[in-house]
Amino acid sequence: PAPLDTSTCVCAYTKLSSSHTVATWRRGTAACERALQHEVGERIHGFTVSQVTDIPELSLTAVKLSHDSTGAKYLHLAREDTNNLFSVQFRTTPLDSTGVPHVLEHTVLCGSQKYPCRDPFFKMLNRSLSTFMNAFTASDYTLYPFSTQNPKDFQNLLSVYLDATFFPCLRELDFWQEGWRLEHENPRDPQTPLTFKGVVFNEMKGAFTDNERIFSQHLQNRLLPDHTYSVISGGHPLCIPDLTWEQLKQFHATHYHPSNARFFTYGNFPLEQHLRQIHEEALSKFEKIKPNTAVPTQKPWDKPREFQITCGPDALAADSSKQTTVGVGFLLPEKGFEDDQIEALLHKIEIQMKHQSVSFGLTLTSYIAPCWNHDGDPVDLLKLGSQVARFRQCLRENPGFLQEKVKQYFKNNPHKLTLSMKPDDKYFEKQTQKETEKLKQKIDSLSPKDKKQIYEKGLELQTQQSKAQDTSCLPALKVSDIEPTIPLTHLEVALAAGETPVQYCAQPTNGVVYFRAFCSLHTLPEELRPYVPLFCSVLTKLGCGLLDYRQQAQQIELKTGGMAASPHVIPDGTHLDVYEQGVLFSSFCLDRNLPDMMHLWSEIFHSPCFEEEEYFRVLVTMCAQELSNGVPDSGHLYAMVRAGRTLTPAGDLQETFSGMDQVKLMKRMVGMSDVRQVLRKLPHITKHVLNRDNMRCSVNATPQQMSLAEKEVEKFVRNVGRSKAEWKPGHLSVVEKPAPSGSSGSTHISGPRVLRKLITDPTFKPHQMKTHFLLPFPVNHVGECVRTAPYTDPDHARCGGGEGPGGRRAAAGLEGEGGLRS
């Protein structure tokens, strides 16, 4: 099995929006046919083709190659998808917890031989049409992917990525900034105390405030203790200061070498151009080496082991004495597994295989990376259809096949770890003490000359950080490189049951039907608003009609790819103080299961169950824990949402639905001795949401499935009841506004106009407010939000846009006691 990627680092170089990126693909296409022309043994720009395989279940053709002079491995997946992707992957297997692969991932992005400016990834954002740019450090590999729909942009980004990974500057000051350094609290005053600083050092301090992260990291380290999985590839804050600049450069020389690299390309751009550029700009300058990065097989234990660890208390949980985490026990089904359970899991595999998105290439490179990293066959991994067929054959030939596997891997397996984790009220205090001792140890070993050098280097780093960067060396697109027009997506609106608008869009969805419905909440009383997120979370989990919650869950797995409801706030594009609020229902299924999926929605809308009090309490606890666990990692998002609360009515509602107010509300619910008072609120919300008044739907399916989709959606809408709630205006006003129609941007909408019920609050007055949440985490998150201009205003682009109604920005740092500040 692939190791846990518990040290994954995601850098903030993403520019991806599914609403603005239009990717297209067609079955039986030129890209696949072109790839099928390659022959085994064919030599192309320093590479030799070793395998050409058609994979019809994913509508793609796989071409495997190897580089003749370095041994670099290459996989190209040809598919008629305009969102082309590149990634280069290195097997990075550290033997200590200094975080060398993580620090290296950061440092290579600080400039290279051809592009010496700092942070070329970030500076490429406004010189590129990239749909994704990023870098990831996993437990045993580092991955650098990007995607774009523009051929010239692909070449530009490929040049930047190749130079960054194979020819980075790796300057000492960059190591100091990105890894760790000793620096005076005031870098300009040598009399102030020395302290630890560094991007990765701070990042990992923040990461280890997350108890789930602590548990999963220990689980991996203890279960696989003999080699690289016994250490923390992202780095432990107490070990990172042991890493030296020389060690970093040596790790790059041995691990970021073509002989240790795996290249991946995906999409409809020609393979030959990629191979030529990669060979000429990078691989032709290297000779083959033996990287010695393979991971030996873990020696099995002869008896189970147990460990207990501690973590910080969850300040957002109701009772710290009830926070013990334990893993893991086994139950062997003596009579075997139910056929429906097996079918549900096989169905899940099939629908995941067919489900596609604009980032399908990124999904594929992430999927194959762990297997390919250990010399597994990535092409065989993609043949999901044949794998499922082999599994079914094993079941037919041996009805006890699964029971035997359970005995082999679970019941009779002595290599079993039982890990328990309990909160310690002094956990963070102890961690701080250890860091203080480490700092003292470092300072005590310094000579006067070392201290003078630290002061001078600190000033030099400050000067470099504030220095304007010359970005003229970076490639950029010209207007002539960009297509003057974009493909139109045709949408057709029809009225179901004579009044409910349904938007139909015919797409090559590979046999999957996508359904969404939006129900307005404009009649919902204000006191029920805070409970909408919980209502959405439990609606599809408590049972419906004649199905209890277990049967409902099994039917959802057996017939759909998932059914979800979520609160939705849509700021108006023309006015900052106007918005639409509602609940978004979404699901998808294989076309053969469309009637079953729509029947499930009918049952949920017509007769949802809110009677399972005990299971409702379990769901409340799970929701609260999930929110609580997300605060350390997503503190910047909470800070941004909070910062926007007093600037627009939509921002205020976002805080209610998904901000710290929601976290605190869920914490209070967990502490209630009687949750029935909360459960009784849900049917009241139902009256305002689950009806066909003020509902609109959308369907994406293949042209062949549209008639069936129209029939099933019509039946669903007719089965949904009318609203039983009355509009009580209060201080809010409702404004009717038609949705866009006709040709606009990349879409053309035909059919009846759709009226939306928008909300405005005449009493709302934007005002400034500063908020600070004091939390027991050694990391601070700061968010700032400025009220600017609505989306359609000419000044919107000049203001930088930002997220939501106005520009927002966030930052994280470590200084004193942690918390959120907005």
Secondary structure as UniProt FT lines:
FT   TURN            6..7
FT   TURN            18..20
FT   HELIX           30..36
FT   TURN            40..41
FT   STRAND          43..44
FT   TURN            45..46
FT   STRAND          47..55
FT   HELIX           56..58
FT   STRAND          60..67
FT   TURN            68..70
FT   STRAND          73..78
FT   STRAND          84..91
FT   HELIX           100..107
FT   HELIX           108..110
FT   HELIX           120..123
FT   HELIX           125..127
FT   STRAND          132..133
FT   STRAND          136..137
FT   STRAND          141..148
FT   HELIX           151..166
FT   HELIX           172..178
FT   STRAND          181..184
FT   TURN            187..188
FT   TURN            190..191
FT   STRAND          194..197
FT   HELIX           199..207
FT   TURN            208..209
FT   HELIX           211..223
FT   TURN            225..226
FT   HELIX           228..230
FT   TURN            233..234
FT   TURN            237..239
FT   HELIX           240..242
FT   HELIX           245..255
FT   HELIX           258..260
FT   STRAND          261..267
FT   HELIX           271..281
FT   HELIX           283..285
FT   STRAND          305..311
FT   TURN            315..316
FT   HELIX           320..322
FT   STRAND          325..327
FT   TURN            334..335
FT   HELIX           339..354
FT   TURN            358..359
FT   HELIX           360..373
FT   TURN            374..375
FT   HELIX           378..382
FT   HELIX           384..397
FT   TURN            399..400
FT   HELIX           401..406
FT   HELIX           407..411
FT   STRAND          417..423
FT   TURN            425..426
FT   HELIX           427..444
FT   HELIX           448..466
FT   TURN            472..473
FT   HELIX           479..481
FT   STRAND          489..496
FT   TURN            497..499
FT   STRAND          500..506
FT   TURN            510..511
FT   STRAND          512..520
FT   TURN            522..523
FT   HELIX           526..531
FT   HELIX           532..539
FT   TURN            540..541
FT   TURN            545..546
FT   HELIX           549..559
FT   STRAND          563..571
FT   TURN            576..577
FT   STRAND          578..590
FT   HELIX           591..593
FT   HELIX           594..606
FT   HELIX           613..633
FT   HELIX           635..643
FT   TURN            644..647
FT   HELIX           649..658
FT   HELIX           660..670
FT   HELIX           676..679
FT   HELIX           681..689
FT   TURN            693..694
FT   STRAND          695..701
FT   HELIX           703..705
FT   HELIX           706..719
FT   TURN            730..731
FT   STRAND          733..738
FT   STRAND          742..744
FT   TURN            745..746
FT   STRAND          747..750
FT   STRAND          755..760
FT   TURN            762..763
FT   STRAND          772..774
FT   STRAND          780..786
FT   TURN            791..792
FT   HELIX           795..798
FT   TURN            799..800
FT   STRAND          807..813
FT   STRAND          819..821
//
